[in-house]
Amino acid sequence: MSTSNPDDMEQLLALAAAGDTAAWQVVVDRYRERLRRMIAVRLNPRLLGRFDPSDVLQETFLDASMSLKGYMERPKLPFLLWLRYLAAHHLGRIHRDHLGRQRRDAAREVSLDRPDWQAVSSEALAGQLVDAGGRASEQAMRLERKRRLMEAIEAMEPLDREILSLRHFEQMTRAESAQTLGITEAAAAKRYLRALERLRESLAGLPGGLEGL
């Protein structure tokens, strides 16, 4: 979860907006991995041969550095959510340009009142939950785990998929997740626990279950 000191971050952002490149690099380093995870579970797997989360991340931070002064003058969102908004915009453009609008399934998206937000990919989310590597003899088991996880994720309500991604992969606190989705903290906690339970049930009977969650 986030351990950033709000006052420290505010000072860093003020310095970065004034042109301090070292301060901006500290900001980038602090949020890089959280944003990378957010992008990884939303980038359509069909595009992985042409795009990498690092591509979207680079565009996001470039956009943020150019817009930082304006953001600091009138911050309408907490900084992390602003970065996620920019990342979502770039993801939306990539998906529209390379998959077409017909690939968007409105029934599976979560309305966050932001343009171009891409819903969590069940395949990407399942892939993140399955350990990579290992012996060739373990490949069949990993594929079965991924298949079951995808089925469980597909059966979830969109908000449950989102809360799973926010809490587990983006390492948001319950409060941050609730603010992002526009729901109460109690509702966010309930949905997260429900999502985890469904994933555990989907792997019942398989060695290891859902280790790490």
C-alpha positions, -999 to +999 in steps of 0.1 A: +000+000+000+010+036-004+034+049+022+040+083+007+041+113+030+015+138+016+036+168+027+067+154+012+050+146-021+034+181-022+069+196-019+084+173-045+056+182-069+060+219-063+098+216-071+091+194-102+065+220-115+092+247-111+116+227-133+135+205-108+142+174-128+156+155-098+124+160-079+104+148-108+125+117-111+118+109-074+080+113-082+083+091-112+102+064-093+076+065-065+046+058-087+062+038-116+054+002-104+019+010-092+010+025-126+027-003-144+005-029-127-026-008-135-016-007-172-007-044-173-042-056-163-059-033-187-038-036-218-056-061-241-035-093-244-039-092-282-018-060-282+011-074-262+032-082-293+030-046-303+029-027-270+043-031-236+031-015-204+064+004-204+053+021-237+021+034-220+040+043-189+065+064-208+038+083-226+019+089-193+049+104-175+058+125-205+023+138-206+023+144-168+056+163-168+043+186-196+010+192-178+022+193-142+023+231-138-013+233-149-023+205-126-007+221-096-025+254-102-059+236-103-057+200-090-091+184-096-080+150-086-054+135-061-021+132-079-022+094-081-057+094-096-046+121-121-017+099-132-042+070-136-065+092-156-036+101-180-026+064-183-063+055-190-064+081-218-034+066-235-047+031-231-080+041-246-063+056-276-042+025-282-073+002-279-094+023-303-066+026-328-056-010-329-087-030-319-115-007-330-145+006-310-164-027-316-140-044-292-154-024-263-180-043-243-200-017-224-215-044-202-181-053-188-168-017-182-170+003-151-182+038-155-157+061-137-170+093-154-137+095-173-132+092-211-114+063-226-112+042-194-104+006-202-119-021-180-097-048-165-089-076-189-099-109-174-071-127-193-045-102-182-057-103-146-057-141-145-022-141-160-010-118-133-024-142-107-006-173-122+031-177-114+053-176-145+083-198-151+089-232-135+094-266-150+078-277-182+059-304-163+041-276-144+028-259-176-004-279-177-012-270-141-006-233-147-028-234-178-056-250-158-052-225-130-054-196-155-085-211-172-103-214-139-093-179-128-105-164-161-138-181-157-142-168-121-132-133-131-155-132-161-184-142-138-177-113-114-195-080-115-174-053-131-169-035-098-156-066-082-130-071-110-120-034-105-116-036-068-095-068-071-072-050-095-071-018-074-064-035-041-041-063-052-022-051-082-022-013-078-018-017-040-043+009-032-057+013+003-093+007+010-099+045+011-081+051-022-100+023-039-133+036-026-125+071-038-115+058-072-147+039-077-170+064-059-182+039-033-180+037+005-150+022+022-172-005+037-185-014+002-150-015-012-139-038+016-169-061+011-164-063-027-127-071-023-132-099+002-160-113-020-137-112-051-109-130-033-133-157-020-146-164-055-111-168-068-102-192-040-133-212-047-124-214-084-091-231-075-105-255-050-089-289-054-058-276-072-024-279-055-016-246-038-050-230-042-046-192-045-013-187-027-003-152-019-038-138-017 
